Amino acid sequence: MPTIIEDFDATRITNLGIKFDGDTASTPFGCTGSVEGETELLELVKKNVKV
């Protein structure tokens, strides 16, 4: 059964950085992007019809 998410917030990611174990600061590498989702989905079901 699918999970229904009723509250959705689009998120934008800018200047992403990475920090490894033992490092004191993160290293940015200038990645940008976004996380989006479709709030209304359409389910398509293929049915076998014999003619």
C-alpha positions in Angstrom: 0.0 0.0 0.0 1.5 3.4 -0.9 2.3 6.0 1.7 0.2 9.1 1.5 2.0 12.4 2.2 -0.4 15.2 2.8 2.0 18.0 3.7 4.8 18.6 1.1 7.3 21.4 1.0 9.6 21.8 -2.1 13.2 22.3 -1.1 16.1 24.0 -2.9 19.7 22.9 -2.2 22.5 25.4 -2.8 26.3 25.2 -2.1 26.3 21.7 -0.8 29.3 20.6 1.2 30.7 17.3 2.6 32.4 16.6 5.9 34.3 13.4 6.6 34.9 11.8 10.0 37.9 13.5 11.6 37.5 16.8 9.6 36.8 20.0 11.5 35.0 21.8 8.7 33.0 20.8 5.6 34.3 21.3 2.1 31.8 23.0 -0.2 31.7 21.9 -3.8 29.2 24.3 -5.3 26.4 21.8 -6.1 22.9 23.2 -6.6 19.6 21.4 -7.1 16.1 21.0 -5.9 13.9 18.3 -4.4 10.4 18.3 -5.8 7.4 16.0 -5.9 4.1 15.6 -7.6 1.3 16.2 -5.2 -1.3 14.5 -7.3 -0.5 11.1 -8.8 -2.4 9.2 -11.5 -2.4 5.4 -11.3 -2.4 3.6 -14.6 -3.4 0.0 -14.7 -2.9 -2.3 -17.7 -5.7 -4.7 -18.2 -5.6 -7.6 -20.6 -8.6 -7.6 -22.9 -9.2 -10.6 -25.1 -10.8 -9.8 -28.5 
